[in-house]
Amino acid sequence: MLFCLSASHKTAPFDLLERLSTHTTAVAPLIAGHSEDVKGTVVLSTCNRFEAYIDLDVPSGAAREAGLAAAHEAIRTATGVTPEDLEGACEVTAGTKVAEHLFSVASGLESVIVGEGEIGGQVRRALDEAREHGTTSSELERLFQRATETQKGVKNGTALGRAGRSLVRLALDLAGSRIADWTTQRTLLVGTGSYAAATLAALRDHGVTDITVHSPSGRGARFAAKHGLLSVASDEFAAVAASSDLIITCTSREEPVIDAALLQGAGFDGAAMIIDLGMPRNVAPDVATVPGVTLLDLETIRLHAPLEELQATEAARAIVQDAAARFHLASRQQSAQPAIVALRQHVFELTQAEVDRARRRGDGEQVEQALRHLVGVLLHTPTARAGQLAAEGRSDEVFDALETLFGIDARPAAAAAEAPVCPFTGDAQAS
C-alpha cells in the first residue's frame, strides 16, 4: 500500500518548510528502519515541498496510521519538527491517490509556478538518492519511473510545458521592475549547484555579462572555469558582495551566507537587489533592514506567482489522471503474476512428466504436440480470469483458488518479488 505525507507551499508556512529542509541526517533511511511494515521509501525535498513516499506492507485501512507513525518519527529525529508542528500543514494521501499526486507534482502542476521545469529533475534525483540509501522498493521504483514518463508526456503534449517558467526566471522578472539596464549590473552568484547553472543561463538571457561566482564549499574556481566566470575567494567575498548591484544566492548551506553585519562591515552604502533562492534561507532576514537593499526571497516570489493557464492545466491534468489509472491497473494485474507463474509452472511440470513417459513408450511427436496444445488451451481461461480478478482488486482470490485446487502457496514468491531491489545488481535485498 502506497502512502504519501506532503507539506508544500500550498499547505505549510514558509518557516516550517525551511525547518523541514534543514537537516544533516537523511530522512529516508530513518523511515525505512521504522518497522518491518515499511518496504521502501523515497523522500522528495525541494525549496517549496517536503514529501515522504512510503511503500507499506499493511492493509489499506491501516496505511494512514502506519505511514504517519514512520514519517513523524523520522522527521522529528532528523529535523526536530514534531507531529504537533505538522498538524494542519500536511496532506496525507494513500492508495490509489498517491500516483496521481506524484504525477501532478512531477509535471509541475503543484508548483509555485505551474509548469515549471526544475521539479522533474528533482523527482528523478529523489529516486536516485533513495537508491543510494537502499530504501527503494519495486513499487516505488515503478511509481517514480512512471512519474518521469508522465512529466515528459505533459511537457511534450500540452502548452503548459512550453509556457511554464522557472523560479529563477520569475525572480528575475520580478527584479526587472527595479533594474533599468541588465547589462550594467555587477552580479555576484553564490552557489555552484544545478540551480546555479540555471540561474547563470537566465542571467545571460537577460543580457547580464559582469558575473562573478562564490562557492561557500570551495567549488567556485571549477564552476567559474567551466562557465567563463571570475571566482571570488572567501577572503574577498564580503567586499565583492558590498560592491555588487545584484546578488543571487542558491546554495544548500544551512546557515545564511549573507547578513546585515557582513554588508555593513564591508562598507556597503549603495543600492543592491538581493535574490535569495536558497532553502533554507541563504540570506538573513535582517539584510532587508540595510538601507539601499531590496531583498527578494522565496516567500515573496511565491506570492507573485502567476495564475494557472486554465486550458493547458486541464489538458495536463487529464494526462496525469490517465497515467495514474494505467499505473494502478498495471499494479493490480501484476499482483496476481506470482500465482499465474506458479500455476503454469505446476502444469508444465506435469505435462513434461507425461511427455517423458510417452517418449519412453515410443510414442511420436504428435502425442507431445497434442499434450502441449491441450495444456495451452486449458491454461488460457484461468490465466485470463486471474488477470481480470487482479484488475478488480481481487488477487487474493486467485492465490486462494490456487492453493485450494492445487495445493500451491504462491504467496512467498509474491513477497520475494516485492523485496527492495539493489540498483547496482538488480537483485532483491533482504529486508
Beta strands, then each sheet from edge to edge (+ up, - down):
strand 1: 2-8
strand 2: 38-46
strand 3: 49-56
strand 4: 91-94
strand 5: 187-190
strand 6: 211-214
strand 7: 230-231
strand 8: 246-249
strand 9: 272-276
strand 10: 293-297
sheet 1: 2+ 3- 1+ 4-
sheet 2: 7+ 6+ 5+ 8+ 9+ 10+
end
